[in-house]
Structure formats: structure tokens, C-alpha cells
Amino acid sequence: MQATLSLTTARRVTAGQTVLPDHAATAQAPSVNSEALLRGQKFVTIVHNGATYRLQATKLGKLILTK
């Protein structure tokens, strides 16, 4: 199972400005399969900037991230 987020935003473009399509920005972003993170467990903890978060898989296959 792999989660993908997609955000659509409106942008004002001025003359001479280069605008990359949304997929160009995500093509360079690293991708991690949720199975690699969870390794058969129901949840994992993630430490980010000194705060601890919990990433949990639900019975319906959704992911929940809580602080």
C-alpha cells in the first residue's frame, strides 16, 4: 500500500516566469512504501524536529498520522 497526496493550487504567473507542472516537483521527491515503514506492525513512531508522531494503518487501509 502506498499513499499519495496531491494538492492543486492556483498560481499567478508573471511574464518571463517558468512554471513547472505539478508532477515535475513530485518526480524528484523521494518515495517510501508504507509497508517498508510499518514492517507488518500496526503503527510506528516517527521523531521529527524533537516531536514524536505516530503513523498508524487502519483496517480500511488508510494512514493516520498523529502527534
PyMOL Python script that loads the backbone (N, CA, C, O; Angstrom):
from pymol import cmd

cmd.read_pdbstr("""\
ATOM      1  N   MET A   1       0.850  -1.169   0.000  1.00  0.00           N
ATOM      2  CA  MET A   1       0.000   0.000   0.000  1.00  0.00           C
ATOM      3  C   MET A   1       0.894   1.229   0.000  1.00  0.00           C
ATOM      4  O   MET A   1       1.844   1.311   0.779  1.00  0.00           O
ATOM      5  N   GLN A   2       0.600   2.168  -0.855  1.00  0.00           N
ATOM      6  CA  GLN A   2       1.374   3.403  -0.929  1.00  0.00           C
ATOM      7  C   GLN A   2       0.422   4.578  -0.955  1.00  0.00           C
ATOM      8  O   GLN A   2      -0.515   4.610  -1.752  1.00  0.00           O
ATOM      9  N   ALA A   3       0.661   5.544  -0.084  1.00  0.00           N
ATOM     10  CA  ALA A   3      -0.187   6.730  -0.023  1.00  0.00           C
ATOM     11  C   ALA A   3       0.401   7.819  -0.906  1.00  0.00           C
ATOM     12  O   ALA A   3       1.613   8.032  -0.924  1.00  0.00           O
ATOM     13  N   THR A   4      -0.456   8.497  -1.627  1.00  0.00           N
ATOM     14  CA  THR A   4      -0.028   9.600  -2.479  1.00  0.00           C
ATOM     15  C   THR A   4      -0.903  10.799  -2.196  1.00  0.00           C
ATOM     16  O   THR A   4      -2.129  10.693  -2.173  1.00  0.00           O
ATOM     17  N   LEU A   5      -0.274  11.937  -1.981  1.00  0.00           N
ATOM     18  CA  LEU A   5      -1.003  13.174  -1.755  1.00  0.00           C
ATOM     19  C   LEU A   5      -0.850  14.055  -2.975  1.00  0.00           C
ATOM     20  O   LEU A   5       0.235  14.143  -3.551  1.00  0.00           O
ATOM     21  N   SER A   6      -1.915  14.700  -3.366  1.00  0.00           N
ATOM     22  CA  SER A   6      -1.851  15.619  -4.496  1.00  0.00           C
ATOM     23  C   SER A   6      -2.596  16.889  -4.122  1.00  0.00           C
ATOM     24  O   SER A   6      -3.766  16.843  -3.739  1.00  0.00           O
ATOM     25  N   LEU A   7      -1.924  18.009  -4.231  1.00  0.00           N
ATOM     26  CA  LEU A   7      -2.539  19.295  -3.913  1.00  0.00           C
ATOM     27  C   LEU A   7      -2.574  20.143  -5.171  1.00  0.00           C
ATOM     28  O   LEU A   7      -1.569  20.266  -5.871  1.00  0.00           O
ATOM     29  N   THR A   8      -3.714  20.719  -5.456  1.00  0.00           N
ATOM     30  CA  THR A   8      -3.834  21.608  -6.596  1.00  0.00           C
ATOM     31  C   THR A   8      -3.936  23.031  -6.079  1.00  0.00           C
ATOM     32  O   THR A   8      -4.784  23.337  -5.241  1.00  0.00           O
ATOM     33  N   THR A   9      -3.077  23.894  -6.576  1.00  0.00           N
ATOM     34  CA  THR A   9      -3.093  25.282  -6.143  1.00  0.00           C
ATOM     35  C   THR A   9      -3.149  26.192  -7.348  1.00  0.00           C
ATOM     36  O   THR A   9      -2.632  25.862  -8.415  1.00  0.00           O
ATOM     37  N   ALA A  10      -3.779  27.339  -7.172  1.00  0.00           N
ATOM     38  CA  ALA A  10      -3.833  28.341  -8.234  1.00  0.00           C
ATOM     39  C   ALA A  10      -2.627  29.247  -8.069  1.00  0.00           C
ATOM     40  O   ALA A  10      -2.303  29.672  -6.961  1.00  0.00           O
ATOM     41  N   ARG A  11      -1.962  29.539  -9.187  1.00  0.00           N
ATOM     42  CA  ARG A  11      -0.781  30.390  -9.134  1.00  0.00           C
ATOM     43  C   ARG A  11      -0.897  31.482 -10.177  1.00  0.00           C
ATOM     44  O   ARG A  11      -1.339  31.238 -11.300  1.00  0.00           O
ATOM     45  N   ARG A  12      -0.501  32.679  -9.806  1.00  0.00           N
ATOM     46  CA  ARG A  12      -0.442  33.796 -10.748  1.00  0.00           C
ATOM     47  C   ARG A  12       0.945  33.793 -11.369  1.00  0.00           C
ATOM     48  O   ARG A  12       1.951  33.741 -10.661  1.00  0.00           O
ATOM     49  N   VAL A  13       0.995  33.848 -12.678  1.00  0.00           N
ATOM     50  CA  VAL A  13       2.262  33.782 -13.400  1.00  0.00           C
ATOM     51  C   VAL A  13       2.534  35.135 -14.045  1.00  0.00           C
ATOM     52  O   VAL A  13       1.669  35.712 -14.705  1.00  0.00           O
ATOM     53  N   THR A  14       3.747  35.625 -13.842  1.00  0.00           N
ATOM     54  CA  THR A  14       4.147  36.883 -14.463  1.00  0.00           C
ATOM     55  C   THR A  14       5.006  36.585 -15.684  1.00  0.00           C
ATOM     56  O   THR A  14       5.523  35.477 -15.829  1.00  0.00           O
ATOM     57  N   ALA A  15       5.158  37.567 -16.555  1.00  0.00           N
ATOM     58  CA  ALA A  15       5.934  37.392 -17.782  1.00  0.00           C
ATOM     59  C   ALA A  15       7.360  36.960 -17.455  1.00  0.00           C
ATOM     60  O   ALA A  15       7.990  37.514 -16.554  1.00  0.00           O
ATOM     61  N   GLY A  16       7.862  35.981 -18.181  1.00  0.00           N
ATOM     62  CA  GLY A  16       9.219  35.507 -18.005  1.00  0.00           C
ATOM     63  C   GLY A  16       9.380  34.471 -16.904  1.00  0.00           C
ATOM     64  O   GLY A  16      10.482  33.961 -16.697  1.00  0.00           O
ATOM     65  N   GLN A  17       8.323  34.156 -16.205  1.00  0.00           N
ATOM     66  CA  GLN A  17       8.404  33.185 -15.124  1.00  0.00           C
ATOM     67  C   GLN A  17       8.184  31.787 -15.677  1.00  0.00           C
ATOM     68  O   GLN A  17       7.294  31.580 -16.502  1.00  0.00           O
ATOM     69  N   THR A  18       8.984  30.825 -15.231  1.00  0.00           N
ATOM     70  CA  THR A  18       8.831  29.437 -15.650  1.00  0.00           C
ATOM     71  C   THR A  18       7.990  28.701 -14.621  1.00  0.00           C
ATOM     72  O   THR A  18       8.267  28.767 -13.424  1.00  0.00           O
ATOM     73  N   VAL A  19       6.974  28.005 -15.082  1.00  0.00           N
ATOM     74  CA  VAL A  19       6.113  27.234 -14.190  1.00  0.00           C
ATOM     75  C   VAL A  19       6.243  25.770 -14.552  1.00  0.00           C
ATOM     76  O   VAL A  19       6.007  25.376 -15.694  1.00  0.00           O
ATOM     77  N   LEU A  20       6.624  24.958 -13.561  1.00  0.00           N
ATOM     78  CA  LEU A  20       6.735  23.523 -13.782  1.00  0.00           C
ATOM     79  C   LEU A  20       5.407  22.859 -13.471  1.00  0.00           C
ATOM     80  O   LEU A  20       4.718  23.276 -12.540  1.00  0.00           O
ATOM     81  N   PRO A  21       5.031  21.839 -14.222  1.00  0.00           N
ATOM     82  CA  PRO A  21       3.810  21.112 -13.886  1.00  0.00           C
ATOM     83  C   PRO A  21       3.952  20.444 -12.521  1.00  0.00           C
ATOM     84  O   PRO A  21       5.064  20.162 -12.075  1.00  0.00           O
ATOM     85  N   ASP A  22       2.817  20.191 -11.857  1.00  0.00           N
ATOM     86  CA  ASP A  22       2.837  19.602 -10.520  1.00  0.00           C
ATOM     87  C   ASP A  22       3.647  18.314 -10.465  1.00  0.00           C
ATOM     88  O   ASP A  22       4.353  18.073  -9.486  1.00  0.00           O
ATOM     89  N   HIS A  23       3.557  17.479 -11.504  1.00  0.00           N
ATOM     90  CA  HIS A  23       4.263  16.200 -11.473  1.00  0.00           C
ATOM     91  C   HIS A  23       5.775  16.383 -11.529  1.00  0.00           C
ATOM     92  O   HIS A  23       6.504  15.488 -11.103  1.00  0.00           O
ATOM     93  N   ALA A  24       6.273  17.505 -12.037  1.00  0.00           N
ATOM     94  CA  ALA A  24       7.715  17.742 -12.096  1.00  0.00           C
ATOM     95  C   ALA A  24       8.290  17.907 -10.695  1.00  0.00           C
ATOM     96  O   ALA A  24       9.395  17.440 -10.419  1.00  0.00           O
ATOM     97  N   ALA A  25       7.553  18.563  -9.814  1.00  0.00           N
ATOM     98  CA  ALA A  25       8.026  18.759  -8.446  1.00  0.00           C
ATOM     99  C   ALA A  25       8.030  17.440  -7.683  1.00  0.00           C
ATOM    100  O   ALA A  25       8.951  17.187  -6.906  1.00  0.00           O
ATOM    101  N   THR A  26       7.030  16.601  -7.883  1.00  0.00           N
ATOM    102  CA  THR A  26       6.950  15.336  -7.152  1.00  0.00           C
ATOM    103  C   THR A  26       7.856  14.275  -7.751  1.00  0.00           C
ATOM    104  O   THR A  26       8.181  13.302  -7.070  1.00  0.00           O
ATOM    105  N   ALA A  27       8.274  14.429  -8.997  1.00  0.00           N
ATOM    106  CA  ALA A  27       9.144  13.444  -9.625  1.00  0.00           C
ATOM    107  C   ALA A  27      10.490  13.376  -8.912  1.00  0.00           C
ATOM    108  O   ALA A  27      11.129  12.324  -8.918  1.00  0.00           O
ATOM    109  N   GLN A  28      10.930  14.458  -8.305  1.00  0.00           N
ATOM    110  CA  GLN A  28      12.210  14.494  -7.619  1.00  0.00           C
ATOM    111  C   GLN A  28      12.094  14.157  -6.137  1.00  0.00           C
ATOM    112  O   GLN A  28      13.111  13.940  -5.479  1.00  0.00           O
ATOM    113  N   ALA A  29      10.883  14.109  -5.599  1.00  0.00           N
ATOM    114  CA  ALA A  29      10.680  13.820  -4.182  1.00  0.00           C
ATOM    115  C   ALA A  29      10.869  12.322  -3.930  1.00  0.00           C
ATOM    116  O   ALA A  29      10.409  11.501  -4.723  1.00  0.00           O
ATOM    117  N   PRO A  30      11.540  11.960  -2.835  1.00  0.00           N
ATOM    118  CA  PRO A  30      11.703  10.538  -2.532  1.00  0.00           C
ATOM    119  C   PRO A  30      10.367   9.894  -2.186  1.00  0.00           C
ATOM    120  O   PRO A  30       9.466  10.549  -1.662  1.00  0.00           O
ATOM    121  N   SER A  31      10.254   8.623  -2.482  1.00  0.00           N
ATOM    122  CA  SER A  31       9.024   7.873  -2.217  1.00  0.00           C
ATOM    123  C   SER A  31       9.359   6.678  -1.337  1.00  0.00           C
ATOM    124  O   SER A  31      10.322   5.955  -1.595  1.00  0.00           O
ATOM    125  N   VAL A  32       8.552   6.474  -0.290  1.00  0.00           N
ATOM    126  CA  VAL A  32       8.751   5.353   0.617  1.00  0.00           C
ATOM    127  C   VAL A  32       7.454   4.571   0.693  1.00  0.00           C
ATOM    128  O   VAL A  32       6.397   5.145   0.958  1.00  0.00           O
ATOM    129  N   ASN A  33       7.522   3.283   0.466  1.00  0.00           N
ATOM    130  CA  ASN A  33       6.352   2.427   0.557  1.00  0.00           C
ATOM    131  C   ASN A  33       5.963   2.278   2.032  1.00  0.00           C
ATOM    132  O   ASN A  33       6.828   2.052   2.878  1.00  0.00           O
ATOM    133  N   SER A  34       4.682   2.400   2.340  1.00  0.00           N
ATOM    134  CA  SER A  34       4.226   2.311   3.732  1.00  0.00           C
ATOM    135  C   SER A  34       4.554   0.955   4.350  1.00  0.00           C
ATOM    136  O   SER A  34       4.782   0.869   5.557  1.00  0.00           O
ATOM    137  N   GLU A  35       4.579  -0.098   3.549  1.00  0.00           N
ATOM    138  CA  GLU A  35       4.927  -1.424   4.072  1.00  0.00           C
ATOM    139  C   GLU A  35       6.367  -1.448   4.580  1.00  0.00           C
ATOM    140  O   GLU A  35       6.679  -2.143   5.547  1.00  0.00           O
ATOM    141  N   ALA A  36       7.243  -0.685   3.923  1.00  0.00           N
ATOM    142  CA  ALA A  36       8.633  -0.601   4.372  1.00  0.00           C
ATOM    143  C   ALA A  36       8.724   0.117   5.715  1.00  0.00           C
ATOM    144  O   ALA A  36       9.581  -0.212   6.537  1.00  0.00           O
ATOM    145  N   LEU A  37       7.846   1.096   5.943  1.00  0.00           N
ATOM    146  CA  LEU A  37       7.840   1.809   7.221  1.00  0.00           C
ATOM    147  C   LEU A  37       7.220   0.963   8.331  1.00  0.00           C
ATOM    148  O   LEU A  37       7.769   0.877   9.429  1.00  0.00           O
ATOM    149  N   LEU A  38       6.090   0.347   8.047  1.00  0.00           N
ATOM    150  CA  LEU A  38       5.349  -0.378   9.076  1.00  0.00           C
ATOM    151  C   LEU A  38       5.925  -1.768   9.365  1.00  0.00           C
ATOM    152  O   LEU A  38       5.840  -2.244  10.497  1.00  0.00           O
ATOM    153  N   ARG A  39       6.506  -2.421   8.361  1.00  0.00           N
ATOM    154  CA  ARG A  39       7.114  -3.756   8.512  1.00  0.00           C
ATOM    155  C   ARG A  39       6.208  -4.737   9.238  1.00  0.00           C
ATOM    156  O   ARG A  39       6.653  -5.455  10.133  1.00  0.00           O
ATOM    157  N   GLY A  40       4.941  -4.769   8.854  1.00  0.00           N
ATOM    158  CA  GLY A  40       3.995  -5.717   9.446  1.00  0.00           C
ATOM    159  C   GLY A  40       3.392  -5.281  10.768  1.00  0.00           C
ATOM    160  O   GLY A  40       2.539  -5.978  11.317  1.00  0.00           O
ATOM    161  N   GLN A  41       3.818  -4.147  11.285  1.00  0.00           N
ATOM    162  CA  GLN A  41       3.278  -3.633  12.544  1.00  0.00           C
ATOM    163  C   GLN A  41       2.056  -2.769  12.266  1.00  0.00           C
ATOM    164  O   GLN A  41       1.852  -2.327  11.136  1.00  0.00           O
ATOM    165  N   LYS A  42       1.236  -2.525  13.295  1.00  0.00           N
ATOM    166  CA  LYS A  42       0.058  -1.684  13.133  1.00  0.00           C
ATOM    167  C   LYS A  42       0.416  -0.202  13.162  1.00  0.00           C
ATOM    168  O   LYS A  42      -0.297   0.622  12.589  1.00  0.00           O
ATOM    169  N   PHE A  43       1.518   0.140  13.829  1.00  0.00           N
ATOM    170  CA  PHE A  43       1.935   1.538  13.883  1.00  0.00           C
ATOM    171  C   PHE A  43       3.441   1.630  14.082  1.00  0.00           C
ATOM    172  O   PHE A  43       4.086   0.684  14.534  1.00  0.00           O
ATOM    173  N   VAL A  44       3.987   2.795  13.732  1.00  0.00           N
ATOM    174  CA  VAL A  44       5.387   3.120  14.013  1.00  0.00           C
ATOM    175  C   VAL A  44       5.423   4.523  14.595  1.00  0.00           C
ATOM    176  O   VAL A  44       4.511   5.320  14.375  1.00  0.00           O
ATOM    177  N   THR A  45       6.478   4.820  15.337  1.00  0.00           N
ATOM    178  CA  THR A  45       6.654   6.173  15.823  1.00  0.00           C
ATOM    179  C   THR A  45       7.739   6.848  14.987  1.00  0.00           C
ATOM    180  O   THR A  45       8.718   6.222  14.581  1.00  0.00           O
ATOM    181  N   ILE A  46       7.538   8.138  14.742  1.00  0.00           N
ATOM    182  CA  ILE A  46       8.460   8.936  13.940  1.00  0.00           C
ATOM    183  C   ILE A  46       8.844  10.157  14.772  1.00  0.00           C
ATOM    184  O   ILE A  46       7.972  10.857  15.285  1.00  0.00           O
ATOM    185  N   VAL A  47      10.130  10.411  14.906  1.00  0.00           N
ATOM    186  CA  VAL A  47      10.602  11.592  15.617  1.00  0.00           C
ATOM    187  C   VAL A  47      10.988  12.626  14.567  1.00  0.00           C
ATOM    188  O   VAL A  47      11.828  12.368  13.706  1.00  0.00           O
ATOM    189  N   HIS A  48      10.363  13.806  14.647  1.00  0.00           N
ATOM    190  CA  HIS A  48      10.600  14.886  13.691  1.00  0.00           C
ATOM    191  C   HIS A  48      10.754  16.192  14.453  1.00  0.00           C
ATOM    192  O   HIS A  48       9.839  16.617  15.159  1.00  0.00           O
ATOM    193  N   ASN A  49      11.918  16.834  14.310  1.00  0.00           N
ATOM    194  CA  ASN A  49      12.211  18.098  14.999  1.00  0.00           C
ATOM    195  C   ASN A  49      11.949  18.018  16.498  1.00  0.00           C
ATOM    196  O   ASN A  49      11.422  18.958  17.093  1.00  0.00           O
ATOM    197  N   GLY A  50      12.314  16.903  17.099  1.00  0.00           N
ATOM    198  CA  GLY A  50      12.165  16.737  18.544  1.00  0.00           C
ATOM    199  C   GLY A  50      10.782  16.303  19.004  1.00  0.00           C
ATOM    200  O   GLY A  50      10.594  16.031  20.190  1.00  0.00           O
ATOM    201  N   ALA A  51       9.806  16.230  18.100  1.00  0.00           N
ATOM    202  CA  ALA A  51       8.447  15.801  18.464  1.00  0.00           C
ATOM    203  C   ALA A  51       8.229  14.364  17.978  1.00  0.00           C
ATOM    204  O   ALA A  51       8.737  13.968  16.929  1.00  0.00           O
ATOM    205  N   THR A  52       7.475  13.603  18.749  1.00  0.00           N
ATOM    206  CA  THR A  52       7.190  12.215  18.391  1.00  0.00           C
ATOM    207  C   THR A  52       5.797  12.112  17.792  1.00  0.00           C
ATOM    208  O   THR A  52       4.824  12.610  18.359  1.00  0.00           O
ATOM    209  N   TYR A  53       5.711  11.458  16.636  1.00  0.00           N
ATOM    210  CA  TYR A  53       4.464  11.247  15.922  1.00  0.00           C
ATOM    211  C   TYR A  53       4.206   9.762  15.815  1.00  0.00           C
ATOM    212  O   TYR A  53       5.132   8.955  15.911  1.00  0.00           O
ATOM    213  N   ARG A  54       2.944   9.395  15.614  1.00  0.00           N
ATOM    214  CA  ARG A  54       2.560   8.003  15.435  1.00  0.00           C
ATOM    215  C   ARG A  54       1.899   7.853  14.067  1.00  0.00           C
ATOM    216  O   ARG A  54       0.909   8.525  13.776  1.00  0.00           O
ATOM    217  N   LEU A  55       2.446   6.972  13.225  1.00  0.00           N
ATOM    218  CA  LEU A  55       1.871   6.653  11.927  1.00  0.00           C
ATOM    219  C   LEU A  55       1.195   5.301  12.054  1.00  0.00           C
ATOM    220  O   LEU A  55       1.832   4.299  12.380  1.00  0.00           O
ATOM    221  N   GLN A  56      -0.117   5.287  11.790  1.00  0.00           N
ATOM    222  CA  GLN A  56      -0.920   4.088  12.032  1.00  0.00           C
ATOM    223  C   GLN A  56      -1.724   3.719  10.790  1.00  0.00           C
ATOM    224  O   GLN A  56      -2.287   4.588  10.125  1.00  0.00           O
ATOM    225  N   ALA A  57      -1.772   2.433  10.485  1.00  0.00           N
ATOM    226  CA  ALA A  57      -2.592   1.933   9.383  1.00  0.00           C
ATOM    227  C   ALA A  57      -3.932   1.469   9.950  1.00  0.00           C
ATOM    228  O   ALA A  57      -3.967   0.759  10.955  1.00  0.00           O
ATOM    229  N   THR A  58      -5.033   1.864   9.313  1.00  0.00           N
ATOM    230  CA  THR A  58      -6.360   1.456   9.765  1.00  0.00           C
ATOM    231  C   THR A  58      -6.764   0.151   9.095  1.00  0.00           C
ATOM    232  O   THR A  58      -6.095  -0.319   8.174  1.00  0.00           O
ATOM    233  N   LYS A  59      -7.861  -0.428   9.563  1.00  0.00           N
ATOM    234  CA  LYS A  59      -8.392  -1.667   8.970  1.00  0.00           C
ATOM    235  C   LYS A  59      -8.841  -1.450   7.529  1.00  0.00           C
ATOM    236  O   LYS A  59      -8.873  -2.393   6.740  1.00  0.00           O
ATOM    237  N   LEU A  60      -9.190  -0.206   7.182  1.00  0.00           N
ATOM    238  CA  LEU A  60      -9.646   0.112   5.828  1.00  0.00           C
ATOM    239  C   LEU A  60      -8.496   0.487   4.892  1.00  0.00           C
ATOM    240  O   LEU A  60      -8.727   0.866   3.744  1.00  0.00           O
ATOM    241  N   GLY A  61      -7.253   0.379   5.384  1.00  0.00           N
ATOM    242  CA  GLY A  61      -6.106   0.662   4.549  1.00  0.00           C
ATOM    243  C   GLY A  61      -5.721   2.122   4.463  1.00  0.00           C
ATOM    244  O   GLY A  61      -4.943   2.505   3.589  1.00  0.00           O
ATOM    245  N   LYS A  62      -6.248   2.941   5.349  1.00  0.00           N
ATOM    246  CA  LYS A  62      -5.891   4.365   5.395  1.00  0.00           C
ATOM    247  C   LYS A  62      -4.723   4.545   6.359  1.00  0.00           C
ATOM    248  O   LYS A  62      -4.436   3.671   7.176  1.00  0.00           O
ATOM    249  N   LEU A  63      -4.056   5.692   6.249  1.00  0.00           N
ATOM    250  CA  LEU A  63      -2.978   6.033   7.175  1.00  0.00           C
ATOM    251  C   LEU A  63      -3.385   7.219   8.025  1.00  0.00           C
ATOM    252  O   LEU A  63      -3.997   8.167   7.534  1.00  0.00           O
ATOM    253  N   ILE A  64      -3.041   7.159   9.314  1.00  0.00           N
ATOM    254  CA  ILE A  64      -3.323   8.241  10.239  1.00  0.00           C
ATOM    255  C   ILE A  64      -2.005   8.658  10.878  1.00  0.00           C
ATOM    256  O   ILE A  64      -1.275   7.818  11.405  1.00  0.00           O
ATOM    257  N   LEU A  65      -1.698   9.958  10.831  1.00  0.00           N
ATOM    258  CA  LEU A  65      -0.509  10.491  11.485  1.00  0.00           C
ATOM    259  C   LEU A  65      -0.973  11.401  12.613  1.00  0.00           C
ATOM    260  O   LEU A  65      -1.671  12.387  12.378  1.00  0.00           O
ATOM    261  N   THR A  66      -0.581  11.064  13.844  1.00  0.00           N
ATOM    262  CA  THR A  66      -0.982  11.860  14.995  1.00  0.00           C
ATOM    263  C   THR A  66       0.259  12.275  15.783  1.00  0.00           C
ATOM    264  O   THR A  66       1.293  11.608  15.739  1.00  0.00           O
ATOM    265  N   LYS A  67       0.135  13.381  16.497  1.00  0.00           N
ATOM    266  CA  LYS A  67       1.236  13.889  17.319  1.00  0.00           C
ATOM    267  C   LYS A  67       1.052  13.439  18.738  1.00  0.00           C
ATOM    268  O   LYS A  67       1.872  13.759  19.598  1.00  0.00           O
TER     269      LYS A  67
END
""", "prot")
cmd.dss("prot")
cmd.show_as("cartoon", "prot")
cmd.util.cbc("prot")
cmd.orient("prot")
